[in-house]
Amino acid sequence: MKRQLFRFLLFAGMFLLAAGSVCISCASAPGGRVAEHEVSINTGKAADGKLYTSTVFTEIRSVLVTDSHDRSKKNELREGDWEYNPETTELIIKTRILFDDYIAGVTGTARFPDTFVLAGISDPNSLMVILGGRLAIDGYDYTYNPDTGRLVFRSDIDINKQEWYIQYDSGEGSASMGEWKPENGDRISYIEAEHRRQYLNKWYDGQDAFWFWGTPKEPGQKPELVRRKATPAELAEMKNLPVTVLKFRRNASARSLSHELGYKISFPEKITLPQYAAGYQVKQKIIEECAENGALTRKLSLLYEPEKSSPKADMPAILTLYILPPGMQPETEAQKNDYTISTQMVDLGLQVRQERYWVMLTSSLEGKPDVRSWTEWIWHTAAAGYSISADSSEESVYEPIIRQLIQSTK
């Protein structure tokens, strides 16, 4: 069977924190009751452009707005400069903010039992709640109402006394919030990987049909999509794809990452685009662990985002560079099969294999995928392999980026 190549935009192959994700920290007042805990959260604009606290506040005492790209720029709002809706947790800022891309720090008293409104959740089945070292149970540890998006923890559970984490799919990505010690972050990674497998298997079992490639009339020709029932063998292959564990290493150095990966890596923290008078900076580093045929492999994904808050419209929203073990080919290699458009070697400072092939792109598990031409650039040094890919229409934008990457990794 030809394995289907899906590139879900909402996951980009992984669960990512969306712009509207919320970070939460709590502090107890001496001698205070659980309900009187002061809560401080940081939140950015959600996909709809609005601010949500997710945590339901009974009182908000202060709002501090900080420029996302220059943390020295702050604006402490005065009472009356904001409006709050505890039913939806929307926070409306009524005064002018001098920077477009900002984080709002909100401090106040949270409702007890601990209550959240999961704004923008796209699929209730994607909801993952972790308490301590285990998956929390809906109907036991908490209750969730999909009609209102409201999640309420059991009245005898004090989330301020244990590590906790909430994650769910939104229309533009994956939103999350929680309180978790950095040194215990990998525990979330393992639990999340198991949750993701259960979620996808349940989704597979609930489908009557799937989108498959049709047979192209000629090599390289854009294939049609056919929606049909999967054979037992096809369904089994979908459900038995290897699970990837994503370990976030945001502030790790190249040296420490090399030690963990088991091979030497190098990469630039910043990439400049002279044609735009702009650049990108590494915002996330993720070690991706996958076991296939009994062997564990580790690769690194680096997510670069524009440095400016308002990048030009034709600049890519995000760049993802993969660093692979020496000699390893990108894992999509076995998935392309007969859907390769072209393959050639190009000189971008090193000999780079440039491949164009057809992919299915979708922002939802339920939507019909869009068939697009995709381009992947692959090169190797003595220490590691490198891979970056994009829509084929963006090749002219990516080639100067790849030249910089190659220069920095020689």
Number of C-alpha atoms within 10 A of each C-alpha: 7 12 16 16 17 16 16 17 15 20 17 14 11 19 19 19 18 21 17 29 23 25 17 20 15 17 11 14 11 7 7 10 9 19 15 17 19 20 20 21 21 22 23 24 18 20 16 11 10 13 21 28 30 28 25 27 25 15 14 19 12 15 23 15 23 22 19 19 16 13 11 9 13 18 15 13 16 12 11 9 13 15 13 19 14 19 12 19 19 18 20 14 18 11 11 7 15 11 16 11 17 21 23 25 20 20 20 19 19 23 20 20 17 21 20 24 23 29 23 20 21 18 14 16 15 19 21 21 23 19 17 15 13 12 18 18 13 15 11 9 17 18 15 19 12 14 7 12 16 19 21 20 21 17 11 10 16 14 19 16 10 12 15 21 19 19 22 23 26 23 18 21 26 24 25 23 23 20 17 17 9 9 7 11 13 15 14 22 16 15 17 21 17 15 17 20 17 15 15 16 16 13 14 17 10 9 11 10 13 15 18 20 19 12 15 14 10 9 13 15 15 20 20 13 18 13 13 11 14 17 11 8 10 15 15 13 13 15 17 11 12 14 16 23 23 24 18 19 18 13 10 13 11 16 13 13 19 15 11 12 20 13 16 18 23 17 18 16 13 16 23 16 15 9 9 12 9 15 19 23 19 22 16 18 23 20 21 19 17 16 14 11 6 7 7 9 16 19 21 24 20 22 18 22 21 23 18 15 15 9 17 13 7 9 16 17 12 13 20 18 19 19 27 24 21 16 13 14 16 18 8 11 8 11 15 17 13 16 20 20 17 12 13 11 14 12 10 18 13 16 14 20 17 18 18 22 22 24 25 20 20 17 18 19 13 10 10 15 19 13 16 16 19 21 24 20 21 20 21 23 14 9 15 19 20 27 21 19 20 18 17 17 12 15 15 9 16 21 13 17 18 23 14 18 20 21 13 13 15 13
